[in-house]
Amino acid sequence: MSKDDGGPYKSSNDKGKAKKDSKIKNKGKNNNGKNGKNGKKRNNGWPVKVFILTFVIACAFSFFSEVTIRRIDDLILAVFILLIIVSIGVVFDIIGIAVASASEVPFVSMASKKVRGAREAIRLIRNADQVSSFCNDVVGDICGIISGAAGSVLIMKIAWTNSVSLEESLLSIIISSLIAAITVAGKALGKSFAITNSNKVVYYTAYFLSLFNRDERLSGKKSSQSNAFMKAREN
């Protein structure tokens, strides 16, 4: 009897396919349900953490910019500090975009070979939503706000010293516009760089983080000791 007829061959085959399809669908539903619950549990405390981190980092940046720029008499040094604040925002914006667009596959193979920073890179990519939120929203927005406040302090210093023969309102417009233009241009260049070199950016960021990881330092020492022992044994 052919497969096209309505015989027992077709019905048994169809029953088997239906069972397989139902198992696959049920597995998908169960996995989605589990991931959904875990995602909710993981993201429940994130807004509170963001609030605390933003408050602490904003206080630190504000204190640093206000104290340093107000106390510095040299205008060039004050401008340099302002550019550092803008650069921090651009760098963290690059990291956030790179983590969101990087692939986990090369770092898995690197982790199997015990390459330093590979495990940190995998953690960054698997928590890309939180890392991007921290880098782009928390640090990026804070740097934008602090750079504006530092710019206003710089305007006051220039107005007090009378080193520029411009009205204070016109000077404020020019400096604020320059800060905004530098920030936007830097982030525009950084976005294209982060997307095209996402894996490199994530690796170097993860390598830097691994320097503060005690487990990575211990494993690095063990691997260097084992390599030295092997070389001595060969000699």
Beta strands, then each sheet from edge to edge (+ up, - down):
end
